[in-house]
Amino acid sequence: MDAWFDAASSGNVAYILPRIPVAAGTRDAGGATALIRAARANNSMLALLLLKYEHGVVDALGRSALYEAVEHE
């Protein structure tokens, strides 16, 4: 799963798209989803793609993708 989270952090849409059905909703060691990782990286296009699958999730610190997007703007 590391490649999934690396792709989300780097904005690799080509890697993410075909894997959404099986990987969306998974969490990294800190409880972050790919959506949260994309938001941290300020990648709005990827975040919009993942929003349908991972909305309403928070990481281990209680931070949502929206929080991360604002924090890392």
The 8 nearest C-alpha neighbors of each residue, nearest first, counted from 0:
[[1, 3, 2, 4, 22, 27, 25, 5],
 [0, 2, 4, 3, 5, 27, 6, 7],
 [1, 3, 5, 0, 4, 6, 7, 14],
 [4, 2, 0, 6, 1, 5, 7, 15],
 [3, 5, 7, 1, 6, 2, 33, 8],
 [6, 4, 2, 8, 7, 3, 1, 9],
 [7, 5, 11, 9, 3, 4, 8, 10],
 [6, 8, 4, 10, 37, 33, 5, 9],
 [9, 7, 5, 36, 37, 6, 10, 40],
 [8, 10, 6, 7, 11, 5, 40, 37],
 [11, 9, 7, 8, 12, 6, 42, 45],
 [10, 12, 6, 13, 14, 9, 7, 15],
 [11, 13, 15, 14, 10, 16, 45, 6],
 [14, 12, 11, 15, 16, 17, 6, 10],
 [13, 15, 12, 11, 16, 6, 17, 18],
 [14, 16, 12, 18, 13, 17, 19, 11],
 [17, 15, 18, 19, 13, 12, 14, 48],
 [18, 16, 19, 15, 14, 20, 13, 21],
 [17, 19, 15, 16, 20, 21, 22, 14],
 [18, 20, 23, 22, 21, 16, 17, 15],
 [21, 19, 18, 22, 23, 17, 16, 52],
 [22, 20, 19, 18, 23, 24, 17, 25],
 [21, 23, 19, 25, 18, 20, 24, 3],
 [24, 22, 19, 25, 21, 52, 20, 53],
 [23, 25, 53, 32, 22, 26, 52, 33],
 [24, 26, 23, 22, 32, 27, 33, 31],
 [27, 25, 32, 30, 31, 24, 28, 29],
 [26, 28, 30, 31, 29, 32, 25, 4],
 [27, 29, 30, 26, 31, 59, 58, 32],
 [30, 28, 27, 31, 59, 58, 26, 60],
 [29, 31, 58, 59, 26, 27, 28, 32],
 [32, 30, 58, 26, 27, 29, 35, 36],
 [31, 33, 26, 35, 34, 25, 24, 36],
 [32, 34, 36, 7, 35, 4, 37, 31],
 [35, 33, 37, 32, 46, 36, 49, 38],
 [34, 36, 64, 38, 32, 33, 37, 31],
 [35, 37, 33, 39, 8, 34, 38, 7],
 [38, 36, 40, 34, 7, 42, 8, 39],
 [37, 39, 68, 41, 35, 40, 36, 64],
 [40, 38, 36, 67, 41, 37, 68, 71],
 [39, 41, 37, 38, 42, 8, 36, 9],
 [42, 40, 38, 39, 43, 68, 37, 72],
 [43, 41, 37, 40, 44, 45, 38, 46],
 [42, 44, 46, 45, 41, 47, 38, 37],
 [45, 43, 47, 46, 42, 48, 10, 12],
 [44, 46, 48, 47, 43, 42, 37, 49],
 [45, 47, 43, 49, 34, 48, 44, 37],
 [46, 48, 50, 44, 45, 49, 43, 51],
 [49, 47, 45, 46, 50, 44, 51, 16],
 [50, 48, 46, 47, 52, 51, 34, 53],
 [49, 51, 54, 47, 53, 52, 48, 46],
 [50, 52, 49, 53, 54, 48, 47, 46],
 [53, 51, 50, 49, 54, 23, 24, 19],
 [52, 54, 50, 24, 51, 49, 56, 34],
 [55, 53, 50, 56, 52, 51, 49, 34],
 [54, 56, 53, 57, 63, 64, 50, 65],
 [57, 55, 54, 63, 53, 58, 64, 32],
 [56, 58, 63, 62, 61, 55, 59, 31],
 [57, 59, 30, 31, 61, 62, 60, 29],
 [58, 60, 30, 61, 29, 57, 31, 62],
 [61, 59, 58, 62, 57, 29, 30, 63],
 [62, 60, 57, 58, 59, 63, 56, 30],
 [63, 61, 57, 58, 60, 66, 64, 67],
 [62, 64, 57, 66, 65, 56, 67, 61],
 [63, 65, 35, 67, 66, 38, 68, 34],
 [66, 64, 68, 63, 67, 69, 38, 35],
 [65, 67, 63, 69, 64, 68, 62, 70],
 [68, 66, 70, 64, 39, 65, 69, 38],
 [69, 67, 38, 65, 71, 66, 70, 39],
 [68, 70, 72, 66, 67, 71, 65, 38],
 [69, 71, 67, 68, 72, 66, 39, 65],
 [72, 70, 68, 69, 39, 67, 41, 40],
 [71, 69, 70, 68, 41, 39, 67, 40]]
